[in-house]
């Protein structure tokens, strides 16, 4: 099935490439494998180095985001009072796309050294924070009432309920949240890199290739790399999910 | 099996990441930003050096933010820099009118008696004070047409550096010579030159057309454009000029591509680069200046000391990028990001 899908996709690509400026798949594949280990002359870096740079930023920023979003979501989902205060505000901020934060980020982080880097990390943070928060929140809020009632009957204190019932029940939400958060973060970093100079990164690579001109194959090769990294990230996390929750 | 593939890819990525730190010693770290930001960033110590056009070099030097470690004269003596390009050379009247205004303005700038006025115009055009302008003008040679032999070096070096992705044949030319002849199209200039030689006060016929002209942000190299406007040379030939500002020459070529401008003042490197790579049809009908850029550093005292330092350029494919690459190669350094 997968082979058929791939063959169909490549066929479609050839058809489109025939009529437009889009480079043919074999040209892109050639460029892709060439640039994987050979530095590209303008920026002097290989595709892998660019991908690594982007990936590091995403991993760093989303780790920070998750370590704040997960506890916060469990707290808001479990405790109705906290939820009532926080959720409306979060729901209001959540629809603002990460990219809309860019100008503000530059202004806020202007006094810090390395404004661009910090802003990019902030944008990825915003991108991965909300999906994770919402996902965990949903699970934490929907802990079956019977469990909580039963725990109260046995005089369990809040800490114990949190540890033994709410957190385990939210585990699925946490794993999904991390997966989706990383995905959104990955999209945000590419866009953020396109806007300002970052020295390296796949978004920067694509944009520079466009500016220097005449490099469609490089651009598509960069896009392919973005897709591959995103896909790998997703499948690694799906695997981890199965490892953490073997009962599912 | 699939697990193995994933592991191998992850391992390769980590390996590439580690190698990068080892190799950075002999590399110059290049970042891009607008020249206006460079001065500020150098002052703050965010970057260690920059390569920019005047008056930003002089601004940094006069204010004591950095020192010149190499002028573009040191890197490539008498190098052509900014040029005047036009997108449609079939419109002869407009081209001749533009060249005439440009030549008049250039001669105005170069004649000693106008010094006071030139300083005033330069200050207005760039928004810098007198001290900076005086220093900056020292390093710029305003010319009417670039030296063709020298200009070809842009083409050769861009080709050698792997910047160019197409050959003249791909652009529909039979040979390189034919392509270069079309790129450096001096016929209009020669005509204007002849006519002015016969009669110094010759003015071409009024064309009564509107032209959209691109120029770069506060680039003192392009002073002739401002002078031609202020001295009314465009009016004399019936050109209604609509000026459009761009951040660097590569961006300005995008402007040509998207039909935003009909003519423009821009660097020779981006003009050549994008002419070839994106097949943006332009011809260079006049030159604007030679030299007039420099590498300014905060602490480094020589090119060699730029190893491992962060150096800003206005954009990849600009004249400044080009100069930095030549300088780095001379000093045995590599360009990285």
Boltz contact constraints between the chains, C-beta under 6 A:
constraints:
  - contact:
      token1: [A, 41]
      token2: [B, 161]
      max_distance: 6.0
  - contact:
      token1: [A, 41]
      token2: [B, 162]
      max_distance: 6.0
  - contact:
      token1: [A, 42]
      token2: [B, 316]
      max_distance: 6.0
  - contact:
      token1: [A, 43]
      token2: [B, 337]
      max_distance: 6.0
  - contact:
      token1: [A, 44]
      token2: [B, 335]
      max_distance: 6.0
  - contact:
      token1: [A, 44]
      token2: [B, 336]
      max_distance: 6.0
  - contact:
      token1: [A, 45]
      token2: [B, 337]
      max_distance: 6.0
  - contact:
      token1: [A, 48]
      token2: [B, 13]
      max_distance: 6.0
  - contact:
      token1: [A, 48]
      token2: [B, 16]
      max_distance: 6.0
  - contact:
      token1: [A, 49]
      token2: [B, 16]
      max_distance: 6.0
  - contact:
      token1: [A, 49]
      token2: [B, 20]
      max_distance: 6.0
  - contact:
      token1: [A, 52]
      token2: [B, 13]
      max_distance: 6.0
  - contact:
      token1: [A, 52]
      token2: [B, 16]
      max_distance: 6.0
  - contact:
      token1: [A, 52]
      token2: [B, 17]
      max_distance: 6.0
  - contact:
      token1: [A, 197]
      token2: [B, 31]
      max_distance: 6.0
  - contact:
      token1: [A, 197]
      token2: [B, 32]
      max_distance: 6.0
  - contact:
      token1: [A, 197]
      token2: [B, 33]
      max_distance: 6.0
  - contact:
      token1: [A, 199]
      token2: [B, 31]
      max_distance: 6.0
  - contact:
      token1: [A, 199]
      token2: [B, 337]
      max_distance: 6.0
  - contact:
      token1: [A, 200]
      token2: [B, 337]
      max_distance: 6.0
  - contact:
      token1: [A, 208]
      token2: [B, 316]
      max_distance: 6.0
  - contact:
      token1: [A, 211]
      token2: [B, 250]
      max_distance: 6.0
  - contact:
      token1: [A, 212]
      token2: [B, 316]
      max_distance: 6.0
  - contact:
      token1: [A, 212]
      token2: [B, 317]
      max_distance: 6.0
  - contact:
      token1: [A, 213]
      token2: [B, 274]
      max_distance: 6.0
  - contact:
      token1: [A, 213]
      token2: [B, 277]
      max_distance: 6.0
  - contact:
      token1: [A, 213]
      token2: [B, 278]
      max_distance: 6.0
  - contact:
      token1: [A, 214]
      token2: [B, 165]
      max_distance: 6.0
  - contact:
      token1: [A, 214]
      token2: [B, 166]
      max_distance: 6.0
  - contact:
      token1: [A, 214]
      token2: [B, 277]
      max_distance: 6.0
  - contact:
      token1: [A, 214]
      token2: [B, 278]
      max_distance: 6.0
  - contact:
      token1: [A, 215]
      token2: [B, 165]
      max_distance: 6.0
